[in-house]
Amino acid sequence: MRQLISSFFSDERGATAIEYCLVACSISIVIVAAVTSLGENVRLLFVRVRDGFPQ
């Protein structure tokens, strides 16, 4: 039983997947923050471009 518990706590096979998940989540948070802060400016830019075309 001790060996089973010891091998469970020393097993690091899933650690890499968790680290990749944390990196992906961090990148996603940065992207969402950037889009949120720049979203209105980009929308206004497209409105100005649209209004620049003759109707």
C-alpha positions as CSV (number, residue, x, y, z in Angstrom):
1,M,0.0,0.0,0.0
2,R,2.9,2.4,0.8
3,Q,4.4,1.7,-2.6
4,L,1.1,2.5,-4.3
5,I,0.7,5.8,-2.5
6,S,4.4,6.7,-3.1
7,S,4.1,5.9,-6.8
8,F,0.9,8.0,-7.0
9,F,2.5,11.1,-5.6
10,S,5.8,10.7,-7.5
11,D,4.0,10.2,-10.9
12,E,4.5,13.3,-13.0
13,R,2.9,12.2,-16.3
14,G,-0.1,14.5,-16.0
15,A,1.8,17.5,-14.9
16,T,2.8,18.5,-18.5
17,A,-0.8,18.4,-19.7
18,I,-1.8,20.6,-16.7
19,E,1.0,23.1,-17.5
20,Y,0.0,23.3,-21.1
21,C,-3.6,23.9,-20.0
22,L,-2.5,26.7,-17.7
23,V,-0.4,28.3,-20.5
24,A,-3.4,28.1,-22.9
25,C,-5.7,29.6,-20.3
26,S,-3.3,32.5,-19.7
27,I,-3.0,33.2,-23.4
28,S,-6.8,33.1,-23.7
29,I,-7.2,35.6,-20.9
30,V,-4.7,38.0,-22.5
31,I,-6.5,37.7,-25.8
32,V,-9.9,38.4,-24.3
33,A,-8.5,41.4,-22.4
34,A,-7.0,42.8,-25.5
35,V,-10.1,42.4,-27.6
36,T,-12.3,43.9,-24.9
37,S,-10.1,46.9,-24.5
38,L,-9.6,47.5,-28.3
39,G,-13.0,46.4,-29.4
40,E,-14.7,49.8,-29.4
41,N,-11.8,51.4,-31.2
42,V,-11.8,48.7,-33.9
43,R,-15.6,49.1,-34.3
44,L,-15.3,52.9,-34.7
45,L,-12.5,52.4,-37.3
46,F,-14.8,50.1,-39.4
47,V,-17.6,52.6,-39.1
48,R,-15.4,55.4,-40.4
49,V,-14.3,53.2,-43.3
50,R,-17.9,52.2,-44.1
51,D,-19.0,55.9,-44.0
52,G,-16.1,56.8,-46.3
53,F,-17.7,54.8,-49.2
54,P,-20.2,56.6,-51.3
55,Q,-23.8,55.5,-50.9
